Amino acid sequence: MRYSHADARLVRRGAFTLIELLVSIAIIGVLVALLLPAVQMARESARRTACSNNLKQIGLALHHFEGTNGAFPPGIVEGPFPQFRIPANARHMVWPFLLPHLEQQPLYDMYHFEVDWMKLANRPAINTQLRVLQCPSAEPDRVVVELEQEFQTAAATDYAPLRGVHSTLVQLGLVDQVGNYDGVLGFNYMARHADILDGASQTILISEDAGRNVRWEARRTFPEVRSFGGPWAGAGSNPSLGGGNPIYLQGSKLEGGRFIRPGSCAINCTNQYEVYSFHAGGANAAFADGSVHFLPATIDIRNFARLVTRAGGEAVTTP
């Protein structure tokens, strides 16, 4: 069979020229650039939902504990604490009490309440990574090193009980004057449902305090500074609401802004004892009625304080 010149031209037109190929690649690149933010937003939305589900499980665990023991666990214990046979000088965070209710019975059996959480007997337990205590938006499986001048390690958590409202906020007039600034999960105290006079649906139990013990402030990290707390078993990891106040340090490597306590910024300002998340626009919190809500970063600290106290008697404005 013979081909004509016209047939040959038709065959050649079926191939891409270099210019056409480059244009096609450029168009694909533009489309990818347009789609990438949407993909990232979808992934973060999924992580935020998973974080909320973690807090839902934690809230259920707290209620199971309350149903079994007649009261919520203490946010932090420093012995002696006869209810759980904890001797003097032994300190424990809320999470070890909740292990059986988080489907961690073997880990609970491994944990020693008769000694301080940092003692050698507890090191196998406190180095166990618990995904239910980690927000997927934060760095996974973080390990805190060199606690209290003693070289050791402990697995971190991104959640913390709010034990109350910092007294300095009261002195500055940033919160309401009330008779009781304590939260539900306080120091050496097991609160009952009857103690939550402000209403279970308007009282926070647990919130995000992500990224510790690395210091994060307004989505920036400061590796040379540490945020206290972080280990899920660690005593002292339960913050009291103090807020943050921006300061600016000129002429130093920290130039550009830092946050110090106290202050009027309530959420996502600093993870030094404060509510902090890696979600844009706010943070998740578990309430005493078992619900989980996403609290906006724009919330007024006065209104936020009303959600922290269990018996302040304040009128809460919906965030």
C-alpha positions as CSV (number, residue, x, y, z in Angstrom):
1,M,0.0,0.0,0.0
2,R,1.3,3.5,-0.9
3,Y,0.9,6.7,1.2
4,S,0.4,10.1,-0.2
5,H,2.0,13.3,1.1
6,A,-1.4,14.3,2.6
7,D,-1.5,11.0,4.5
8,A,2.0,11.7,5.9
9,R,1.0,15.2,7.1
10,L,-2.0,13.7,8.9
11,V,0.2,11.2,10.7
12,R,2.6,13.9,11.8
13,R,-0.2,16.1,13.2
14,G,-1.1,13.3,15.6
15,A,2.1,13.9,17.7
16,F,2.6,16.7,20.4
17,T,5.0,19.4,19.6
18,L,7.4,20.6,22.3
19,I,5.4,23.8,22.8
20,E,2.2,21.9,23.1
21,L,3.7,19.6,25.7
22,L,5.1,22.5,27.7
23,V,1.7,24.2,27.6
24,S,0.0,21.0,28.8
25,I,2.4,20.7,31.7
26,A,1.9,24.3,32.7
27,I,-1.9,23.8,32.7
28,I,-1.6,20.7,34.8
29,G,0.7,22.6,37.2
30,V,-1.9,25.4,37.6
31,L,-4.6,22.9,38.2
32,V,-2.6,21.1,40.9
33,A,-1.7,24.4,42.5
34,L,-5.4,25.3,42.6
35,L,-6.4,21.9,44.0
36,L,-3.7,21.5,46.6
37,P,-5.1,24.0,49.1
38,A,-8.5,22.3,48.8
39,V,-6.9,18.9,49.5
40,Q,-5.0,20.3,52.4
41,M,-8.1,21.8,53.8
42,A,-9.9,18.5,53.4
43,R,-7.1,16.7,55.2
44,E,-7.1,19.2,58.1
45,S,-10.9,19.0,58.3
46,A,-10.5,15.2,58.7
47,R,-7.8,15.6,61.4
48,R,-9.9,18.1,63.3
49,T,-12.8,15.7,63.2
50,A,-10.6,12.9,64.5
51,C,-9.4,15.2,67.2
52,S,-13.0,15.9,68.2
53,N,-13.6,12.1,68.3
54,N,-10.7,11.6,70.6
55,L,-12.2,14.2,73.0
56,K,-15.6,12.5,72.7
57,Q,-14.0,9.2,73.8
58,I,-12.2,11.0,76.7
59,G,-15.5,12.6,77.7
60,L,-17.2,9.2,77.8
61,A,-14.3,7.8,79.8
62,L,-14.7,10.6,82.4
63,H,-18.4,9.8,82.7
64,H,-17.8,6.1,83.0
65,F,-15.3,6.9,85.8
66,E,-17.9,9.1,87.5
67,G,-20.5,6.4,87.2
68,T,-18.2,3.9,88.8
69,N,-16.8,6.1,91.5
70,G,-19.6,8.6,92.2
71,A,-17.4,11.5,91.1
72,F,-15.1,12.7,88.4
73,P,-11.3,12.0,88.8
74,P,-9.0,14.7,90.2
75,G,-7.2,16.7,87.5
76,I,-4.0,16.3,89.5
77,V,-3.2,14.4,92.7
78,E,-0.4,15.1,95.2
79,G,-0.6,12.5,98.0
80,P,-1.7,11.7,100.5
81,F,-4.9,10.9,98.7
82,P,-6.7,8.2,100.6
83,Q,-9.5,7.5,98.0
84,F,-6.9,5.8,95.8
85,R,-4.3,4.9,98.5
86,I,-1.8,7.4,97.1
87,P,0.9,8.1,99.7
88,A,2.6,11.4,100.5
89,N,4.8,12.9,97.8
90,A,3.3,10.8,95.0
91,R,1.9,12.9,92.2
92,H,-0.3,11.7,89.3
93,M,-2.3,13.3,86.4
94,V,-5.9,12.6,85.5
95,W,-5.0,10.2,82.6
96,P,-3.8,7.2,84.7
97,F,-7.1,7.2,86.5
98,L,-9.0,7.0,83.1
99,L,-6.9,4.2,81.5
100,P,-9.5,1.4,82.2
101,H,-12.2,3.5,80.7
102,L,-10.1,4.2,77.6
103,E,-9.7,0.5,76.9
104,Q,-6.2,0.5,78.4
105,Q,-6.7,-2.0,81.3
106,P,-3.3,-3.7,80.8
107,L,-1.5,-0.3,80.9
108,Y,-3.5,0.6,84.0
109,D,-2.4,-2.7,85.7
110,M,1.2,-1.8,84.8
111,Y,1.0,1.7,86.4
112,H,2.0,2.2,90.0
113,F,0.0,4.7,92.0
114,E,1.9,4.0,95.2
115,V,4.9,5.9,93.8
116,D,5.4,9.2,92.0
117,W,4.6,9.1,88.2
118,M,8.3,9.8,87.4
119,K,9.7,6.9,89.4
120,L,11.6,4.0,87.8
121,A,8.7,1.6,88.3
122,N,6.4,3.8,86.1
123,R,8.8,4.4,83.2
124,P,7.6,1.5,81.0
125,A,4.0,2.8,81.4
126,I,4.6,6.5,80.9
127,N,6.5,5.9,77.7
128,T,3.6,4.1,76.1
129,Q,2.2,6.2,73.3
130,L,-1.6,6.6,73.4
131,R,-3.2,7.8,70.1
132,V,-6.5,8.7,71.9
133,L,-4.5,11.3,73.8
134,Q,-2.9,12.8,70.6
135,C,-4.5,15.3,68.2
136,P,-3.7,14.2,64.6
137,S,-3.0,17.8,63.7
138,A,0.0,17.8,66.0
139,E,3.3,15.9,65.6
140,P,2.6,12.3,66.5
141,D,4.2,10.2,69.2
142,R,6.2,13.0,70.7
143,V,8.5,12.2,73.6
144,V,9.3,14.6,76.4
145,V,13.0,14.4,77.5
146,E,14.9,15.6,80.6
147,L,12.0,16.2,83.1
148,E,12.8,18.2,86.2
149,Q,16.6,18.0,85.7
150,E,16.5,14.2,85.7
151,F,17.2,12.5,82.4
152,Q,14.2,10.4,81.4
153,T,11.5,10.3,78.8
154,A,7.7,10.2,78.7
155,A,5.1,10.1,76.0
156,A,3.2,13.3,75.4
157,T,-0.5,14.3,75.1
158,D,-2.2,17.1,73.3
159,Y,-5.1,17.4,75.8
160,A,-5.4,18.8,79.3
161,P,-8.0,19.4,82.0
162,L,-8.8,23.0,82.9
163,R,-8.5,23.2,86.6
164,G,-9.9,26.8,86.9
165,V,-9.3,30.4,86.2
166,H,-6.0,32.1,87.1
167,S,-6.4,34.6,89.9
168,T,-4.4,37.3,88.0
169,L,-7.3,37.6,85.5
170,V,-9.5,38.5,88.4
171,Q,-7.1,41.1,89.6
172,L,-6.9,42.7,86.1
173,G,-10.7,42.8,85.8
174,L,-10.6,40.5,82.7
175,V,-13.2,38.1,84.1
176,D,-16.3,38.3,86.3
177,Q,-16.1,38.6,90.0
178,V,-17.5,35.3,91.3
179,G,-17.2,33.2,94.5
180,N,-15.7,30.1,92.9
181,Y,-13.1,30.0,90.1
182,D,-12.5,26.2,90.2
183,G,-13.1,23.9,87.3
184,V,-14.4,20.3,87.5
185,L,-11.0,18.5,87.3
186,G,-9.1,20.3,90.1
187,F,-6.3,19.7,92.5
188,N,-6.8,16.8,95.0
189,Y,-10.6,17.0,94.5
190,M,-13.2,14.7,93.0
191,A,-16.1,16.8,91.9
192,R,-19.6,15.3,91.6
193,H,-22.2,16.2,89.0
194,A,-24.0,18.0,91.8
195,D,-21.0,20.3,92.2
196,I,-21.4,21.6,88.6
197,L,-23.8,24.3,89.5
198,D,-23.3,26.2,86.2
199,G,-24.7,23.4,84.2
200,A,-22.9,20.4,82.5
201,S,-23.5,21.7,79.0
202,Q,-21.8,25.0,79.9
203,T,-18.7,23.6,81.8
204,I,-15.5,22.4,80.1
205,L,-13.7,19.3,81.3
206,I,-10.9,18.9,78.8
207,S,-9.4,21.1,76.1
208,E,-6.6,21.0,73.6
209,D,-3.2,22.1,74.8
210,A,-1.2,20.8,71.8
211,G,2.4,20.5,70.9
212,R,4.0,20.5,74.4
213,N,6.7,20.5,75.6
214,V,7.9,22.5,72.6
215,R,6.7,26.2,72.8
216,W,4.2,27.2,70.3
217,E,2.7,30.7,70.1
218,A,0.3,31.9,67.4
219,R,1.3,29.1,65.0
220,R,5.0,29.8,65.5
221,T,7.5,27.6,67.3
222,F,10.3,28.6,69.6
223,P,12.6,25.6,70.0
224,E,14.8,27.3,72.5
225,V,11.9,27.7,74.9
226,R,9.9,25.0,76.6
227,S,6.2,24.9,77.5
228,F,5.7,23.2,80.8
229,G,3.9,19.9,80.8
230,G,3.2,17.5,78.0
231,P,3.5,13.9,79.5
232,W,0.1,12.3,79.8
233,A,1.1,10.9,83.2
234,G,2.8,14.1,84.3
235,A,1.6,16.0,87.3
236,G,1.5,19.7,86.6
237,S,0.1,19.4,83.1
238,N,-3.3,20.8,84.0
239,P,-3.5,24.5,83.1
240,S,-5.6,27.2,84.7
241,L,-7.0,29.7,82.2
242,G,-4.7,32.7,82.2
243,G,-4.8,33.9,78.6
244,G,-2.0,35.5,76.7
245,N,-0.8,39.0,76.1
246,P,1.4,39.8,73.1
247,I,4.8,41.4,73.7
248,Y,7.4,42.4,71.2
249,L,11.1,41.9,71.8
250,Q,13.3,44.1,69.7
251,G,16.9,43.3,69.0
252,S,16.8,39.6,69.9
253,K,16.4,36.4,68.1
254,L,12.8,36.3,69.4
255,E,12.0,39.6,67.6
256,G,8.6,39.6,66.1
257,G,6.4,38.8,69.0
258,R,5.8,36.5,72.0
259,F,3.0,35.9,74.4
260,I,3.1,36.1,78.1
261,R,0.5,35.3,80.7
262,P,-1.9,36.6,81.7
263,G,-3.8,38.4,78.9
264,S,-7.0,38.7,77.0
265,C,-6.2,36.3,74.2
266,A,-7.8,33.0,75.3
267,I,-7.2,30.4,72.5
268,N,-4.3,29.6,70.2
269,C,-2.0,32.3,71.6
270,T,0.5,30.1,73.6
271,N,0.6,26.5,74.7
272,Q,2.3,27.5,78.0
273,Y,-0.5,26.4,80.3
274,E,-3.1,27.6,77.9
275,V,-5.7,26.3,75.4
276,Y,-3.9,25.7,72.1
277,S,-4.5,23.8,68.9
278,F,-3.1,23.4,65.4
279,H,-6.6,24.0,63.9
280,A,-7.3,27.3,62.2
281,G,-9.7,29.4,64.0
282,G,-10.1,27.7,67.4
283,A,-9.7,24.6,69.5
284,N,-11.8,21.6,70.6
285,A,-13.1,21.1,74.1
286,A,-15.0,18.3,75.9
287,F,-17.9,19.5,78.1
288,A,-19.3,17.9,81.3
289,D,-22.5,16.8,79.5
290,G,-20.4,14.6,77.1
291,S,-20.6,17.0,74.2
292,V,-17.5,18.3,72.2
293,H,-17.5,21.8,70.8
294,F,-15.1,23.8,68.6
295,L,-14.5,27.0,70.4
296,P,-13.5,30.0,68.2
297,A,-10.2,31.7,68.8
298,T,-12.1,35.0,68.9
299,I,-14.0,34.1,72.1
300,D,-13.9,36.8,74.7
301,I,-11.8,35.6,77.7
302,R,-14.5,36.7,80.1
303,N,-17.0,34.4,78.4
304,F,-14.4,31.6,78.2
305,A,-13.8,31.9,81.9
306,R,-17.6,31.3,82.4
307,L,-17.2,28.0,80.6
308,V,-14.3,27.0,82.8
309,T,-15.8,27.5,86.3
310,R,-18.1,24.8,87.6
311,A,-19.9,27.0,90.1
312,G,-19.3,30.6,89.3
313,G,-23.0,31.4,88.6
314,E,-22.1,33.5,85.5
315,A,-24.4,33.8,82.5
316,V,-22.7,32.3,79.4
317,T,-23.0,33.9,76.0
318,T,-23.0,31.3,73.2
319,P,-19.5,31.5,71.6
